[in-house]
Amino acid sequence: MPKIVKIAQVGCGSIAQRMIMSRLKAPSVKEKVELVATMDIVSERAKICMEKFGAKEWYDNYDKMLLEADIDAVTIATPIHLHYEQVMKAIKAGKHVHCHKTISTTTQEATDIIDLAKKNKVNVVASPGTSVKSPIVFRVKQILDEGVIGKVYWAQSGRQWEGHEYEPLRKPDNILTDIDPSWYYKKGGGPMYDMGVYELTELVAIFGPAKKISAMSGIGLEERKYQDKIIDVEMDDNTMFLLDFGDSMFAHVFSSFSALADEGPVPSFSISGSEGGIRVGKFKGERYKSILDIWSPRLPKKYVREEISGYMEDTFVDLMHLVDCIINDIKPIVMDNVESMQIARHVIEIIEKGYIAAKTGKTIDLKTSF
């Protein structure tokens, strides 16, 4: 196994610049991983990112990069509808893969990835894979296991955000920051694949695989505007899922590209039971600190607030998990001997079947597990 993993950054947009390449420059990771190449269909962006983030070469052709670059792995942060084809090509080329969420848009595609990775003996890590073992998820599971809030039978999770056209990084007149967000509103985009995947991953990590799904979904805003460009919205931007985990344990999950005025901690998820409840919030502007409110008559003070620090929703943690797996020749286990892709596939099925449930008005059984 290599002592230092050589990787290529595929897609040099907002996520790649803010959450991956900028952090690969840190001295603390240079002993494990080297950014060898940058790749983007916008040639100048790939070239500038190579120079800015210290890579050795750049490409604007993905196939050429897989063929020529001296790399062990790729980290993919392109539009979601491109992920499946790019992941499969990388696996066929014998490269390990980290892919930003979601790694595919259908259950069958996720199964294809699992099967081919096993056949070609490469590791695949799908973000947000390691969020299932984040400090906040661990603490919530601990509270539930201790029976602090009694029998649990209700949860709510979700988020709304005005949309990627308002993302601070996206600014005109600069090739690095003038990044068109139109794909988020086309097929393969939408807030469930983009944001709801985080909440769904956390919920199944806490409660296990979901068994059934009902849903409502639609387009709330038919046109968006990025600079002077009008974007026709083709993908649902306002979606609500109702999940059945069995034994009358239900969860409501929502995700919407709509504005929210909020002061203080932003709600993440709530759980309630027969004798109390838990509410998790994230400090506004702080990625690595959360609050945990617990209410229960079993507690000495009936109400407790805890601050919990640690990674959440962090694609870089997932990338470094892949790096460690390559170096140590181990599988990408994220919880209870379950590999990253097993949980990713289940969450992808939830989203895929959720849209079908919304369209048909039916409750649909979920087939995958982990």
C-alpha positions as CSV (number, residue, x, y, z in Angstrom):
1,M,0.0,0.0,0.0
2,P,1.2,3.6,-0.7
3,K,2.7,5.6,2.2
4,I,1.2,8.7,0.6
5,V,-2.0,8.5,-1.4
6,K,-1.9,10.4,-4.7
7,I,-5.3,11.8,-5.6
8,A,-7.0,13.9,-8.3
9,Q,-9.7,16.4,-7.7
10,V,-12.5,15.9,-10.1
11,G,-14.6,19.1,-10.4
12,C,-13.2,22.3,-9.1
13,G,-16.3,24.1,-8.0
14,S,-17.5,25.5,-4.7
15,I,-17.3,22.2,-2.6
16,A,-13.9,21.3,-4.0
17,Q,-12.4,24.7,-3.4
18,R,-13.9,25.3,0.1
19,M,-14.0,21.9,1.6
20,I,-11.4,19.7,-0.1
21,M,-8.5,21.3,-1.9
22,S,-8.0,24.2,0.6
23,R,-7.7,21.7,3.4
24,L,-5.4,19.3,1.5
25,K,-2.7,22.1,1.8
26,A,-2.7,21.7,5.6
27,P,0.7,20.3,7.0
28,S,-1.2,17.8,9.1
29,V,-2.4,15.8,6.1
30,K,0.6,16.1,3.8
31,E,2.2,13.0,5.3
32,K,-0.8,11.0,4.1
33,V,-2.1,12.5,0.9
34,E,-0.9,14.5,-2.1
35,L,-3.0,16.4,-4.5
36,V,-1.5,15.4,-7.9
37,A,-4.1,16.7,-10.4
38,T,-7.1,18.9,-10.8
39,M,-9.7,18.3,-13.4
40,D,-12.6,20.5,-14.5
41,I,-14.4,21.0,-17.8
42,V,-13.6,24.7,-17.5
43,S,-9.9,24.5,-18.5
44,E,-8.9,27.8,-16.9
45,R,-10.5,26.9,-13.6
46,A,-8.7,23.5,-13.5
47,K,-5.4,25.3,-14.3
48,I,-5.8,28.0,-11.7
49,C,-6.8,25.5,-9.0
50,M,-3.7,23.5,-9.8
51,E,-1.6,26.6,-9.2
52,K,-3.5,27.8,-6.1
53,F,-3.8,24.5,-4.3
54,G,-0.4,23.1,-5.2
55,A,-1.2,20.2,-7.6
56,K,1.3,19.1,-10.3
57,E,-1.0,19.0,-13.4
58,W,-4.4,19.8,-14.6
59,Y,-6.9,18.3,-17.0
60,D,-10.2,19.3,-18.7
61,N,-10.9,15.7,-19.9
62,Y,-11.8,13.1,-17.3
63,D,-11.0,10.1,-19.4
64,K,-7.6,11.5,-20.3
65,M,-6.9,12.2,-16.6
66,L,-7.7,8.6,-15.6
67,L,-5.5,7.3,-18.3
68,E,-2.4,9.5,-17.8
69,A,-2.3,10.9,-14.2
70,D,-0.2,9.1,-11.6
71,I,-2.9,8.7,-9.0
72,D,-4.2,6.1,-6.6
73,A,-7.6,7.7,-6.0
74,V,-10.1,10.4,-7.1
75,T,-12.3,12.7,-5.1
76,I,-15.3,13.7,-7.1
77,A,-17.2,16.9,-6.5
78,T,-19.1,17.4,-9.8
79,P,-22.8,17.8,-10.3
80,I,-24.7,14.8,-8.9
81,H,-26.1,13.6,-12.2
82,L,-22.5,13.0,-13.4
83,H,-21.4,11.0,-10.4
84,Y,-22.5,7.5,-11.4
85,E,-20.6,7.5,-14.8
86,Q,-17.5,9.1,-13.3
87,V,-17.4,6.7,-10.3
88,M,-17.8,3.7,-12.5
89,K,-15.1,4.8,-14.9
90,A,-12.7,5.4,-12.0
91,I,-13.4,1.9,-10.5
92,K,-12.8,0.4,-14.0
93,A,-9.5,2.2,-14.1
94,G,-8.5,0.7,-10.7
95,K,-8.8,3.9,-8.8
96,H,-10.2,4.2,-5.3
97,V,-13.1,6.7,-5.0
98,H,-14.4,9.3,-2.7
99,C,-17.5,11.0,-4.0
100,H,-19.4,13.9,-2.6
101,K,-23.1,13.4,-2.0
102,T,-25.0,11.7,-3.4
103,I,-22.9,9.1,-5.2
104,S,-25.8,8.2,-7.5
105,T,-29.5,8.9,-7.9
106,T,-30.9,5.4,-8.1
107,T,-30.7,2.3,-6.0
108,Q,-29.6,0.2,-9.0
109,E,-26.7,2.6,-9.7
110,A,-25.6,2.3,-6.1
111,T,-25.7,-1.5,-6.3
112,D,-23.7,-1.4,-9.6
113,I,-21.0,0.7,-7.8
114,I,-20.9,-1.7,-4.8
115,D,-20.6,-4.8,-7.1
116,L,-17.9,-3.3,-9.4
117,A,-15.8,-2.0,-6.5
118,K,-15.8,-5.4,-5.0
119,K,-14.9,-7.1,-8.3
120,N,-12.0,-4.6,-8.9
121,K,-10.9,-4.6,-5.3
122,V,-11.0,-0.9,-4.7
123,N,-12.5,1.2,-1.9
124,V,-15.4,3.6,-2.4
125,V,-16.4,6.1,0.3
126,A,-19.6,8.0,-0.3
127,S,-20.2,11.3,1.5
128,P,-21.7,11.9,4.0
129,G,-20.6,8.5,5.1
130,T,-18.7,9.2,8.3
131,S,-21.4,11.6,9.6
132,V,-23.0,8.5,11.0
133,K,-20.3,8.3,13.7
134,S,-20.1,12.0,14.4
135,P,-20.0,13.0,18.1
136,I,-23.5,14.4,18.0
137,V,-25.0,11.1,16.5
138,F,-23.0,9.1,19.1
139,R,-24.3,11.2,22.0
140,V,-28.0,11.0,20.7
141,K,-27.7,7.2,20.4
142,Q,-26.2,7.0,23.9
143,I,-29.1,9.0,25.4
144,L,-31.7,6.8,23.6
145,D,-29.9,3.6,24.7
146,E,-30.0,4.8,28.3
147,G,-33.8,5.3,28.1
148,V,-33.7,8.9,29.1
149,I,-36.7,9.9,27.0
150,G,-38.5,6.6,27.3
151,K,-40.0,4.8,24.2
152,V,-39.1,6.8,21.1
153,Y,-41.7,7.1,18.4
154,W,-41.4,10.4,16.6
155,A,-38.6,12.4,15.0
156,Q,-38.3,15.4,12.7
157,S,-35.3,16.5,10.7
158,G,-34.6,18.8,7.8
159,R,-33.5,22.2,6.6
160,Q,-34.4,24.9,4.2
161,W,-32.0,27.3,2.4
162,E,-32.7,30.0,-0.2
163,G,-30.6,28.2,-2.8
164,H,-27.1,27.9,-4.3
165,E,-27.5,31.1,-6.4
166,Y,-27.1,33.0,-3.1
167,E,-23.9,31.1,-2.1
168,P,-21.3,33.7,-1.0
169,L,-18.5,32.1,-3.1
170,R,-20.3,32.5,-6.4
171,K,-19.2,35.9,-7.7
172,P,-19.0,37.2,-11.3
173,D,-15.8,38.2,-13.2
174,N,-13.6,35.5,-11.6
175,I,-13.2,32.1,-13.2
176,L,-12.8,30.5,-9.8
177,T,-16.0,31.9,-8.3
178,D,-18.3,32.4,-11.3
179,I,-19.8,28.9,-10.9
180,D,-23.2,28.4,-12.5
181,P,-25.6,26.8,-10.0
182,S,-28.2,25.8,-12.7
183,W,-27.7,22.1,-12.3
184,Y,-29.2,22.2,-8.8
185,Y,-32.5,22.9,-10.4
186,K,-32.4,20.3,-13.1
187,K,-32.9,16.5,-13.0
188,G,-30.5,15.0,-10.6
189,G,-30.5,18.1,-8.4
190,G,-33.0,19.3,-5.9
191,P,-32.7,19.8,-2.1
192,M,-33.2,16.2,-1.1
193,Y,-30.2,14.9,-3.0
194,D,-28.3,18.1,-2.0
195,M,-29.3,18.7,1.6
196,G,-31.8,16.1,2.8
197,V,-29.2,13.4,2.3
198,Y,-27.4,14.6,5.5
199,E,-30.5,14.4,7.7
200,L,-31.5,11.0,6.2
201,T,-28.1,9.6,6.9
202,E,-28.1,10.8,10.5
203,L,-31.6,9.4,11.1
204,V,-30.9,5.9,9.7
205,A,-27.6,5.9,11.8
206,I,-29.7,6.5,14.9
207,F,-32.8,4.4,14.1
208,G,-31.6,1.9,11.6
209,P,-33.0,1.2,8.1
210,A,-36.4,2.7,7.2
211,K,-39.1,0.3,6.1
212,K,-41.7,2.5,4.2
213,I,-42.0,6.0,2.8
214,S,-44.8,8.4,1.9
215,A,-44.1,11.9,0.5
216,M,-45.2,15.2,-0.9
217,S,-43.0,17.1,-3.3
218,G,-43.2,19.8,-5.9
219,I,-41.7,23.0,-7.4
220,G,-42.3,26.0,-5.2
221,L,-40.4,28.6,-7.3
222,E,-40.6,28.0,-11.0
223,E,-37.8,30.4,-12.0
224,R,-34.5,31.2,-10.3
225,K,-32.0,33.9,-11.2
226,Y,-28.2,33.7,-11.2
227,Q,-26.7,37.0,-12.0
228,D,-28.5,38.0,-15.3
229,K,-29.4,34.4,-16.2
230,I,-32.9,33.0,-15.7
231,I,-33.0,29.4,-14.6
232,D,-36.1,27.3,-15.3
233,V,-36.6,25.0,-12.4
234,E,-37.2,21.4,-13.5
235,M,-36.5,19.5,-10.3
236,D,-38.7,19.7,-7.2
237,D,-37.3,22.3,-4.8
238,N,-39.7,21.6,-1.9
239,T,-40.0,18.1,-0.6
240,M,-41.4,16.3,2.6
241,F,-40.9,12.6,3.4
242,L,-42.7,10.6,6.1
243,L,-40.6,7.5,7.1
244,D,-41.8,4.4,8.9
245,F,-39.1,2.7,10.9
246,G,-41.4,0.0,12.3
247,D,-43.0,-0.3,15.7
248,S,-44.9,3.0,15.2
249,M,-41.6,4.9,15.0
250,F,-42.2,7.7,12.4
251,A,-40.0,10.5,11.1
252,H,-40.8,13.6,9.1
253,V,-37.9,14.8,6.9
254,F,-38.1,18.0,4.9
255,S,-35.8,19.8,2.5
256,S,-36.5,23.0,0.6
257,F,-34.7,25.6,-1.4
258,S,-36.7,28.4,0.4
259,A,-35.6,31.3,2.6
260,L,-35.5,31.1,6.3
261,A,-34.8,34.0,8.7
262,D,-33.3,32.5,11.8
263,E,-31.5,33.8,14.9
264,G,-29.2,31.6,17.0
265,P,-28.8,27.9,16.5
266,V,-30.4,26.5,13.4
267,P,-32.6,23.4,14.1
268,S,-31.2,20.1,12.8
269,F,-33.4,17.4,14.2
270,S,-35.8,16.6,17.1
271,I,-36.7,13.3,18.7
272,S,-39.4,12.7,21.2
273,G,-40.7,9.8,23.2
274,S,-42.9,8.8,26.1
275,E,-40.9,10.6,28.7
276,G,-39.0,13.5,27.1
277,G,-37.3,14.7,24.0
278,I,-34.1,15.8,22.3
279,R,-33.5,18.7,20.0
280,V,-30.2,19.2,18.1
281,G,-29.2,22.5,16.7
282,K,-26.2,23.9,14.9
283,F,-24.6,27.2,15.7
284,K,-25.1,29.6,12.8
285,G,-21.9,29.9,10.8
286,E,-20.2,27.2,12.9
287,R,-19.7,23.8,11.2
288,Y,-18.1,22.0,14.1
289,K,-20.2,22.9,17.1
290,S,-23.7,21.8,17.9
291,I,-26.1,22.2,20.8
292,L,-28.1,19.4,22.4
293,D,-31.2,20.2,24.4
294,I,-32.6,17.3,26.5
295,W,-35.9,17.4,28.4
296,S,-37.0,14.5,30.7
297,P,-38.4,14.1,34.2
298,R,-35.7,11.4,34.6
299,L,-33.0,14.1,34.6
300,P,-32.0,15.8,37.9
301,K,-32.8,19.2,36.4
302,K,-35.4,18.0,33.9
303,Y,-33.7,20.1,31.2
304,V,-30.1,20.0,30.2
305,R,-28.2,21.8,27.4
306,E,-25.0,20.4,26.1
307,E,-22.5,21.8,23.6
308,I,-20.8,19.2,21.4
309,S,-17.9,19.8,19.2
310,G,-16.8,17.6,16.3
311,Y,-17.2,17.1,12.6
312,M,-20.6,17.0,11.1
313,E,-21.5,16.7,7.4
314,D,-17.9,16.9,6.5
315,T,-16.8,15.7,3.1
316,F,-13.1,16.1,4.0
317,V,-13.5,13.7,6.9
318,D,-14.9,11.2,4.4
319,L,-12.0,11.8,2.0
320,M,-9.5,11.2,4.8
321,H,-11.3,8.1,5.8
322,L,-10.7,6.8,2.3
323,V,-7.0,7.8,2.5
324,D,-6.7,5.8,5.8
325,C,-8.4,2.8,4.2
326,I,-6.0,2.8,1.3
327,I,-2.9,3.2,3.5
328,N,-3.9,0.6,6.0
329,D,-5.6,-1.8,3.5
330,I,-8.9,-1.8,5.3
331,K,-12.5,-1.5,4.3
332,P,-14.4,1.8,4.6
333,I,-16.4,0.8,7.7
334,V,-18.5,3.6,9.1
335,M,-20.6,1.9,11.8
336,D,-21.3,-1.6,13.2
337,N,-19.2,-3.3,10.5
338,V,-21.3,-1.6,7.8
339,E,-19.4,-0.1,4.8
340,S,-20.0,3.5,3.6
341,M,-21.8,2.4,0.4
342,Q,-24.3,0.2,2.2
343,I,-25.7,3.2,4.1
344,A,-25.4,5.4,1.1
345,R,-27.4,3.0,-1.0
346,H,-30.2,2.9,1.6
347,V,-30.4,6.7,1.7
348,I,-30.4,6.9,-2.1
349,E,-33.3,4.4,-2.2
350,I,-35.2,6.5,0.4
351,I,-34.9,9.6,-1.9
352,E,-35.6,7.7,-5.1
353,K,-38.7,6.0,-3.7
354,G,-39.8,9.2,-2.0
355,Y,-40.2,11.0,-5.3
356,I,-42.1,8.0,-6.6
357,A,-44.3,8.1,-3.5
358,A,-45.0,11.8,-4.0
359,K,-45.9,11.3,-7.6
360,T,-48.2,8.3,-7.1
361,G,-49.7,9.2,-3.7
362,K,-48.8,5.7,-2.4
363,T,-46.8,4.5,0.5
364,I,-43.9,2.5,-0.8
365,D,-41.9,-0.4,0.8
366,L,-38.1,0.1,1.0
367,K,-36.1,-3.0,0.0
368,T,-32.5,-2.2,1.0
369,S,-31.0,-2.5,4.4
370,F,-27.5,-2.4,6.1
